[in-house]
């Protein structure tokens, strides 16, 4: 049986994951408006991944007989200063999500909720990958700048991301 406290926190995390999906979808639209289809595609794939994370939490609660209560999702920003700014915000957002997942894991430990700990371990590993991916792109953008052929090459590379 899952505790009410952990159930409520996981419901909150469902909202956070859906916000992540919404944020990345907004970034995709921003990149599309800049005629950067590869960046837009990368963010669409990221948005879909975040929505699947929300469903993973949703299904965890359902499988355990817990109550799912969906919460309102804040409106994400729609304008960014630059390509680099958008990816720096994405990285900062992933770091925030990592902290939220770590807090959930700590709560699951305090509550001796072993099924939640197992589920959250997957998310902990996933967040290492999420931060690395965003951080690598931030590093590349800092190296190449945001104009010229190098940006177009990176756009093509990001456009090749598999769904």
GUBA-913411 format. One line per field, with one value per residue: residue number from 1; residue in one letter; y, x, z of N, C-alpha, C, O, CB in turn. Coordinates in pm, whole numbers, padded with zeros to 5 digits. Each point is the difference from the previous one (the first is absolute). Glycine has a CB too. Example, Ala and Ser with C-alpha at 12.3 -4.5 7.8 and 13.67 -1.06 7.14 Angstrom:
k	c(1  2)
r	c(A  S)
n_north	c(-00569  00222)
n_east	c(01319  00154)
n_up	c(00780  -00197)
ca_north	c(00119  00119)
ca_east	c(-00089  00082)
ca_up	c(00000  00006)
c_north	c(00120  00109)
c_east	c(00090  -00077)
c_up	c(00000  00073)
o_north	c(-00002  00111)
o_east	c(00104  00051)
o_up	c(00066  00017)
cb_north	c(-00115  -00174)
cb_east	c(-00293  00067)
cb_up	c(00059  -00232)
// end
This chain:
k	c(1  2  3  4  5  6  7  8  9  10  11  12  13  14  15  16  17  18  19  20  21  22  23  24  25  26  27  28  29  30  31  32  33  34  35  36  37  38  39  40  41  42  43  44  45  46  47  48  49  50  51  52  53  54  55  56  57  58  59  60  61  62  63  64  65  66  67  68  69  70  71  72  73  74  75  76  77  78  79  80  81  82  83  84  85  86  87  88  89  90  91  92  93  94  95  96  97  98  99  100  101  102  103  104  105  106  107  108  109  110  111  112  113  114  115  116  117  118  119  120  121  122  123  124  125  126  127  128  129  130  131  132  133  134  135  136  137  138  139  140  141  142  143  144  145  146  147  148  149  150  151  152  153  154  155  156  157  158  159  160  161  162  163)
r	c(X  X  X  X  X  X  X  X  X  X  X  X  X  X  X  X  X  X  X  X  X  X  X  X  X  X  X  X  X  X  X  X  X  X  X  X  X  X  X  X  X  X  X  X  X  X  X  X  X  X  X  X  X  X  X  X  X  X  X  X  X  X  X  X  X  X  X  X  X  X  X  X  X  X  X  X  X  X  X  X  X  X  X  X  X  X  X  X  X  X  X  X  X  X  X  X  X  X  X  X  X  X  X  X  X  X  X  X  X  X  X  X  X  X  X  X  X  X  X  X  X  X  X  X  X  X  X  X  X  X  X  X  X  X  X  X  X  X  X  X  X  X  X  X  X  X  X  X  X  X  X  X  X  X  X  X  X  X  X  X  X  X  X)
n_north	c(-00119  00215  00126  00134  00062  -00160  00104  00292  -00067  -00142  00252  00176  -00194  00032  00306  -00057  -00159  00228  00226  -00179  00008  00312  00048  -00154  00145  00280  -00106  -00087  00295  00113  -00175  00076  00303  -00078  -00142  -00245  -00248  -00075  00158  -00130  -00293  00054  00088  -00251  -00194  00168  -00030  -00312  -00008  00157  -00192  -00250  00150  00017  -00313  -00072  00140  -00134  -00285  00060  00061  -00250  -00206  00109  -00025  00327  00149  00034  00293  00064  00233  00200  -00103  00293  00094  -00182  00295  00019  00122  -00181  00279  -00223  -00261  00068  00050  -00287  -00139  00179  -00102  -00304  00020  00115  -00240  -00221  00141  -00018  -00309  -00059  00121  -00182  -00269  00071  00042  -00287  -00138  00130  -00114  -00296  00010  00090  -00254  -00254  00111  -00310  00123  00276  -00140  -00115  00277  00152  -00203  00114  00294  -00046  -00078  00246  00211  -00119  00065  00292  00106  -00120  00146  00281  -00024  -00057  00266  00185  -00097  00070  00297  00061  -00095  00176  00292  -00024  -00009  -00238  -00228  -00041  00039  -00207  -00229  00021  -00026  -00282  -00106  00053  -00149  -00285  00023  -00316  00142)
n_east	c(00085  00155  00027  -00266  00312  00016  -00275  00108  00269  -00144  -00195  00259  00116  -00265  00074  00299  -00075  -00196  00230  00186  -00218  -00014  00308  00011  -00258  00148  00259  -00172  -00093  00296  00090  -00247  00088  00303  -00126  00063  -00185  00230  -00138  -00280  00108  00112  -00284  -00165  00183  -00048  -00315  00015  00174  -00215  -00241  00170  00034  -00316  -00020  00210  -00193  -00257  00100  00085  -00299  -00114  00176  -00116  -00344  00117  -00263  00145  -00049  00056  00148  -00124  00229  00105  -00106  00286  00099  -00174  00315  00272  00151  00001  -00097  00109  -00283  -00099  00242  -00012  -00301  00090  00202  -00210  -00201  00210  00060  -00310  -00010  00242  -00164  -00253  00162  00126  -00287  -00095  00247  -00060  -00299  00098  00187  -00233  -00178  00236  -00077  00198  -00193  00150  00287  -00073  -00099  00260  00207  -00133  00054  00309  00057  -00160  00191  00267  -00144  -00093  00287  00123  -00202  00046  00317  00027  -00155  00173  00259  -00103  -00074  00293  00122  -00167  -00050  -00287  00164  00021  -00063  -00043  -00314  -00016  00145  -00209  -00247  00105  00035  -00301  -00114  00121  -00215  -00075  -00285)
n_up	c(00000  -00210  00306  -00096  -00048  -00264  -00121  00002  -00149  -00249  -00044  -00028  -00226  -00188  -00002  -00080  -00263  -00109  00037  -00187  -00226  00009  -00040  -00269  -00135  00039  -00148  -00256  -00041  00015  -00242  -00189  00018  -00105  -00300  00269  -00215  00213  00229  -00077  00041  00286  00105  -00121  00166  00265  -00022  -00002  00264  00167  -00085  00113  00288  00021  -00047  00236  00211  -00119  00065  00303  00067  -00149  00159  00286  -00071  -00076  -00043  -00307  00177  -00352  00176  -00202  -00209  00144  -00282  -00057  00010  -00267  00047  00009  00027  -00234  -00107  00284  00125  -00077  00146  00271  00031  -00042  00241  00199  -00061  00078  00283  00073  -00060  00198  00237  -00063  00015  00283  00131  -00094  00141  00280  -00003  -00050  00260  00184  -00092  00056  -00343  -00049  -00222  00038  -00025  -00285  -00112  00080  -00152  -00268  00101  00066  -00298  -00113  00143  -00139  -00274  00077  00053  -00267  -00188  00114  00008  -00309  -00070  00194  -00149  -00284  00074  00109  -00281  -00195  00152  00007  -00315  -00205  -00127  00313  -00029  -00242  00169  00237  -00202  -00089  00296  00076  -00269  00123  00275  -00102  00031)
ca_north	c(00119  00124  00101  00118  00099  -00038  00009  00141  00047  -00057  00076  00127  -00027  -00017  00138  00052  -00066  00056  00134  -00018  -00027  00127  00090  -00040  00025  00145  00022  -00050  00103  00111  -00036  -00005  00139  00048  -00080  -00101  -00118  -00105  00035  -00018  -00144  -00050  00039  -00078  -00132  00018  00020  -00131  -00079  00049  -00045  -00143  -00006  00027  -00120  -00102  00029  -00023  -00144  -00051  00023  -00084  -00140  -00019  00030  00135  00095  00098  00129  00085  00140  00099  00016  00140  00034  00014  00117  -00023  00077  -00021  00100  -00059  -00146  -00036  00027  -00105  -00123  00022  -00016  -00143  -00063  00041  -00070  -00140  -00004  00015  -00128  -00094  00026  -00047  -00147  -00039  00021  -00108  -00121  00012  -00024  -00143  -00067  00028  -00069  -00142  -00038  -00063  00012  00136  00014  -00067  00085  00126  -00026  00018  00143  00055  -00030  00077  00140  00014  00011  00125  00111  -00011  00038  00146  00060  -00016  00096  00132  00009  00013  00134  00096  -00018  00038  00124  -00021  00046  -00059  -00138  -00094  -00010  -00078  -00139  -00051  -00014  -00127  -00110  -00016  -00046  -00144  -00071  -00097  00017)
ca_east	c(-00085  00075  -00049  -00065  00105  00073  -00098  -00016  00125  00008  -00097  00067  00104  -00068  -00016  00132  00043  -00082  00052  00122  -00043  -00055  00114  00077  -00084  00011  00132  -00008  -00067  00096  00103  -00064  -00013  00134  00041  00096  -00084  00066  -00019  -00143  -00024  00062  -00086  -00124  00031  00018  -00135  -00066  00067  -00047  -00138  00006  00040  -00121  -00082  00066  -00046  -00145  -00022  00049  -00107  -00115  00033  00005  -00131  00001  -00086  00065  -00069  00075  00009  00016  00136  00032  00037  00145  00040  -00007  00109  00131  00095  00084  00006  00075  -00085  -00102  00062  00041  -00122  -00031  00093  -00040  -00125  00033  00063  -00111  -00072  00086  -00019  -00134  00004  00079  -00085  -00099  00070  00026  -00128  -00030  00087  -00053  -00128  00023  -00081  00096  -00039  00028  00145  00041  -00048  00075  00138  00002  -00002  00130  00091  -00046  00037  00143  00002  -00067  00092  00115  -00042  -00017  00130  00085  -00044  00042  00144  00023  -00043  00100  00119  -00018  -00075  -00138  -00020  00086  -00007  00007  -00134  -00079  00045  -00056  -00144  -00018  00033  -00110  -00115  00011  -00037  -00109  -00119)
ca_up	c(00000  -00009  00094  -00058  -00025  -00121  -00109  -00034  -00062  -00134  -00080  -00031  -00099  -00128  -00049  -00036  -00124  -00108  -00025  -00078  -00137  -00049  -00018  -00116  -00116  -00022  -00059  -00136  -00079  -00010  -00098  -00130  -00043  -00038  -00114  00045  00013  00078  00141  00027  00009  00123  00112  -00008  00052  00144  00055  00003  00105  00130  00016  00036  00142  00078  -00005  00083  00136  00000  00004  00129  00098  -00035  00030  00145  00056  00056  -00070  -00086  -00002  -00091  00043  -00106  -00053  -00028  -00137  -00014  -00080  -00145  -00060  00059  -00050  -00104  00001  00121  00116  00009  00049  00140  00079  00001  00094  00135  00030  00029  00132  00095  00001  00073  00143  00037  00001  00117  00117  00001  00040  00143  00066  -00011  00098  00134  00016  -00026  -00116  -00089  -00141  -00047  -00012  -00123  -00110  00001  -00041  -00146  -00027  00040  -00112  -00116  00017  -00033  -00146  -00040  00026  -00090  -00135  -00006  00027  -00118  -00103  00049  -00023  -00144  -00041  00048  -00082  -00141  -00017  -00041  -00137  -00101  -00046  00112  00058  -00096  00013  00124  -00025  -00074  00091  00097  -00075  -00020  00124  -00019  00085)
c_north	c(00125  00103  00116  00105  -00031  00007  00145  00055  -00058  00067  00135  -00021  -00028  00138  00055  -00061  00053  00144  -00008  -00024  00128  00101  -00034  00017  00149  00034  -00048  00105  00120  -00029  -00009  00141  00063  -00073  -00094  -00131  -00114  00024  -00022  -00148  -00057  00030  -00072  -00140  00007  00017  -00133  -00088  00042  -00041  -00148  -00017  00025  -00125  -00114  00021  -00028  -00149  -00061  00018  -00092  -00146  -00029  00034  00138  00090  00098  00125  00093  00146  00091  00014  00147  00019  00016  00129  -00035  00076  -00025  00100  -00050  -00151  -00047  00020  -00109  -00129  00016  -00012  -00147  -00074  00034  -00071  -00146  -00014  00013  -00132  -00106  00017  -00051  -00153  -00048  00018  -00109  -00131  00001  -00024  -00148  -00082  00019  -00079  -00151  -00052  -00054  00003  00140  00021  -00062  00085  00126  -00019  00015  00149  00066  -00022  00083  00146  00025  00020  00133  00120  -00003  00047  00151  00070  -00009  00101  00141  00019  00019  00139  00107  -00006  00056  00136  -00031  00047  -00081  -00148  -00101  -00019  -00084  -00148  -00062  -00020  -00132  -00120  -00025  -00050  -00150  -00081  -00090  00027  -00109)
c_east	c(00089  -00059  -00065  00105  00074  -00092  -00014  00124  00017  -00101  00059  00107  -00060  -00018  00134  00050  -00081  00041  00128  -00035  -00049  00111  00076  -00082  00003  00135  00004  -00064  00092  00104  -00059  -00015  00133  00055  00115  -00076  00063  -00012  -00146  -00033  00055  -00089  -00135  00021  00016  -00136  -00073  00059  -00050  -00145  -00003  00046  -00120  -00088  00061  -00038  -00149  -00029  00048  -00109  -00119  00024  -00001  -00133  -00009  -00089  00086  -00087  00084  -00012  00019  00147  00021  00033  00151  00034  -00008  00110  00128  00096  00077  -00011  00071  -00084  -00105  00061  00056  -00121  -00042  00090  -00038  -00129  00028  00069  -00106  -00078  00081  -00017  -00136  -00005  00078  -00080  -00106  00065  00028  -00129  -00036  00086  -00054  -00128  00012  -00087  00094  -00043  00027  00150  00050  -00040  00084  00146  00014  00007  00133  00102  -00036  00043  00148  00012  -00060  00093  00120  -00037  -00014  00134  00095  -00038  00037  00149  00034  -00038  00098  00125  -00017  -00066  -00138  -00029  00089  -00018  00000  -00137  -00090  00039  -00057  -00151  -00027  00026  -00115  -00126  00000  -00037  -00120  -00114  -00007)
c_up	c(00000  00096  -00074  -00035  -00130  -00121  -00047  -00071  -00141  -00092  -00040  -00107  -00138  -00064  -00047  -00131  -00119  -00030  -00083  -00146  -00066  -00029  -00128  -00129  -00035  -00063  -00144  -00091  -00021  -00109  -00141  -00058  -00041  -00123  00035  00022  00080  00149  00040  00016  00131  00121  -00004  00056  00153  00069  00013  00110  00138  00026  00038  00144  00089  00004  00083  00148  00016  00017  00132  00107  -00027  00038  00149  00067  00063  -00086  -00080  -00001  -00086  00043  -00119  -00037  -00033  -00147  -00008  -00074  -00149  -00075  00078  -00063  -00121  00005  00127  00125  00018  00056  00141  00092  00008  00100  00144  00042  00035  00137  00111  00011  00074  00150  00047  00008  00122  00129  00012  00047  00150  00080  -00003  00097  00141  00028  -00019  -00114  -00108  -00147  -00057  -00017  -00130  -00121  -00011  -00039  -00151  -00034  00038  -00111  -00122  00011  -00026  -00151  -00047  00019  -00094  -00140  -00014  00020  -00119  -00108  00042  -00027  -00147  -00048  00046  -00086  -00141  -00020  -00057  -00142  -00093  -00021  00115  00066  -00091  00009  00128  -00015  -00072  00090  00098  -00070  -00024  00125  -00027  00097  00104)
o_north	c(00011  00009  00025  00066  00089  00044  00026  00077  00069  00023  00046  00085  00032  00018  00063  00070  00018  00043  00080  00058  00026  00070  00089  00028  00037  00082  00062  00025  00058  00085  00037  00022  00099  00022  -00017  -00036  -00078  -00092  -00052  -00038  -00078  -00085  -00029  -00051  -00088  -00054  -00028  -00074  -00085  -00033  -00043  -00095  -00067  -00034  -00082  -00097  -00058  -00040  -00095  -00092  -00060  -00066  -00114  00003  00026  -00037  00061  -00007  00045  00045  -00044  -00008  00061  -00093  00071  00059  -00116  -00021  -00016  00046  00077  -00055  -00090  -00085  -00045  -00064  -00097  -00055  -00046  -00085  -00088  -00040  -00052  -00098  -00063  -00042  -00080  -00099  -00056  -00055  -00095  -00083  -00047  -00074  -00101  -00064  -00055  -00100  -00095  -00039  -00072  -00112  00074  00022  00013  00067  00057  00021  00040  00092  00051  00040  00093  00092  00049  00061  00108  00086  00063  00084  00104  00077  00059  00098  00093  00057  00080  00106  00079  00062  00096  00102  00066  00057  -00116  00023  -00057  -00062  -00103  -00111  -00081  -00087  -00115  -00097  -00072  -00101  -00114  -00068  -00058  -00123  00043  00047  -00002)
o_east	c(00094  -00122  00030  -00010  00020  00041  00001  -00011  00051  00029  -00020  00019  00062  00026  00007  00060  00054  -00003  00020  00061  00031  -00003  00030  00057  00003  00007  00065  00049  00003  00028  00066  00022  00002  00114  00095  -00027  -00072  -00028  -00028  -00073  -00068  -00020  -00057  -00084  -00048  -00022  -00063  -00073  -00025  -00036  -00084  -00041  -00018  -00055  -00073  -00030  -00043  -00079  -00061  -00027  -00055  -00087  -00019  -00008  -00089  -00039  00093  -00120  00107  -00106  00041  00088  -00081  00044  00059  -00087  00015  00019  -00001  -00023  00040  -00065  -00048  00000  -00024  -00060  00003  00011  -00046  -00047  -00005  -00015  -00057  -00023  00011  -00036  -00056  -00013  -00012  -00060  -00041  00009  -00030  -00060  -00018  00004  -00046  -00046  -00010  -00027  -00099  -00052  00053  00085  00044  00043  00085  00080  00039  00063  00101  00075  00045  00074  00088  00037  00038  00074  00054  00013  00045  00074  00054  00029  00075  00088  00044  00042  00088  00074  00026  00066  00089  00007  -00038  -00116  00101  -00095  -00066  -00035  -00079  -00087  -00044  -00055  -00093  -00071  -00038  -00082  -00103  00004  -00102  00021  -00093)
o_up	c(00079  00015  -00117  -00104  -00083  -00107  -00120  -00096  -00088  -00117  -00113  -00087  -00101  -00119  -00106  -00082  -00109  -00116  -00092  -00090  -00116  -00101  -00080  -00105  -00118  -00092  -00084  -00111  -00109  -00084  -00097  -00119  -00073  -00040  -00077  00115  00063  00077  00108  00091  00067  00086  00105  00075  00072  00108  00102  00068  00086  00113  00080  00067  00102  00105  00055  00070  00100  00086  00050  00077  00093  00056  00042  00123  00081  -00111  00053  -00030  00041  00044  -00108  00085  -00070  -00069  00081  -00065  -00038  -00119  00122  -00112  -00087  00090  00068  00088  00112  00087  00076  00110  00105  00075  00085  00115  00095  00071  00104  00110  00075  00072  00110  00092  00067  00090  00110  00078  00069  00105  00100  00056  00077  00114  00005  00006  -00083  -00086  -00115  -00094  -00069  -00091  -00110  -00051  -00049  -00089  -00068  -00037  -00070  -00101  -00045  -00046  -00091  -00089  -00047  -00061  -00093  -00070  -00027  -00065  -00083  -00048  -00035  -00077  -00072  -00023  -00052  -00108  -00016  -00036  00042  00049  -00007  00039  00048  -00007  -00001  00052  00037  -00007  00023  00062  -00033  -00002  -00054  00112  00081)
cb_north	c(-00136  -00058  -00089  -00111  -00054  -00192  -00226  -00049  -00050  -00243  -00160  -00003  -00122  -00229  -00028  -00038  -00224  -00194  00002  -00152  -00261  -00112  -00063  -00189  -00232  -00039  -00085  -00261  -00134  -00032  -00162  -00231  -00080  00034  00202  00214  00142  00058  00222  00248  00063  00119  00251  00183  00024  00159  00258  00091  00059  00227  00215  00036  00146  00279  00151  00082  00233  00243  00088  00148  00299  00223  00108  00048  -00266  00004  -00082  -00173  -00080  -00208  -00029  00131  -00298  00120  00044  -00309  00197  -00014  00193  -00293  00014  00250  00085  00146  00290  00166  00037  00207  00277  00099  00099  00264  00208  00054  00163  00289  00139  00101  00258  00257  00089  00148  00294  00186  00085  00228  00287  00133  00129  00269  00279  00082  00103  -00166  -00186  00017  -00059  -00248  -00130  -00008  -00208  -00253  -00093  -00135  -00281  -00216  -00087  -00233  -00313  -00183  -00104  -00269  -00277  -00121  -00149  -00301  -00232  -00110  -00222  -00308  -00173  -00125  -00269  -00298  00245  00001  00290  00236  00175  00179  00306  00288  00169  00213  00324  00217  00169  00252  00280  00169  00148  -00218  00111)
cb_east	c(-00279  00181  00149  -00201  00004  00111  -00123  -00141  00052  00048  -00169  -00064  00084  -00146  -00201  -00009  00013  -00188  -00120  00058  -00092  -00207  -00012  00071  -00151  -00160  00039  -00064  -00226  -00061  00058  -00145  -00196  -00071  -00170  00177  -00027  00187  00216  00020  00078  00250  00170  00012  00162  00249  00056  00029  00228  00194  00006  00091  00250  00063  -00007  00224  00222  00043  00083  00266  00129  00032  00156  00251  00063  00274  -00270  00230  -00213  00068  00054  -00293  00084  00041  -00281  00113  00137  -00265  -00161  -00023  -00020  00224  00051  00213  00061  -00064  00052  00176  -00027  -00026  00188  00125  -00068  00045  00199  00019  -00055  00177  00162  -00039  00028  00200  00068  -00067  00122  00183  -00031  -00017  00209  00127  -00014  00113  -00232  -00020  -00219  -00251  -00064  -00104  -00270  -00217  -00070  -00208  -00292  -00127  -00056  -00232  -00222  -00003  -00071  -00235  -00117  00014  -00172  -00266  -00106  -00062  -00233  -00221  -00053  -00115  -00264  -00155  -00036  -00022  00251  00054  -00160  00252  00182  00273  00107  00069  00255  00236  00067  00138  00284  00180  00097  00175  00191  00145  -00029)
cb_up	c(00044  -00257  00280  00237  00330  00243  00212  00292  00317  00212  00232  00321  00284  00201  00263  00325  00240  00182  00309  00292  00179  00231  00329  00248  00180  00288  00311  00197  00198  00329  00276  00187  00224  00281  -00074  -00007  -00278  -00264  -00121  -00220  -00318  -00188  -00103  -00277  -00290  -00148  -00204  -00314  -00233  -00132  -00249  -00306  -00161  -00171  -00283  -00236  -00080  -00234  -00298  -00141  -00069  -00245  -00249  -00130  -00043  00204  00127  -00114  00191  -00232  00328  -00005  -00023  00303  -00121  00065  00224  00141  -00204  00155  00319  -00079  -00322  -00204  -00144  -00281  -00311  -00186  -00173  -00316  -00257  -00149  -00249  -00318  -00202  -00163  -00293  -00262  -00127  -00202  -00321  -00213  -00129  -00265  -00298  -00151  -00163  -00297  -00227  -00126  -00084  00234  00136  00276  00155  00209  00320  00202  00141  00226  00243  00058  00106  00281  00157  00078  00211  00243  00075  00151  00287  00197  00071  00156  00265  00117  00016  00228  00234  00047  00082  00257  00186  00059  -00019  00273  00038  00005  -00200  00000  00064  -00146  -00126  00080  -00048  -00205  -00043  00080  -00074  -00165  00196  -00190  -00269)
// end
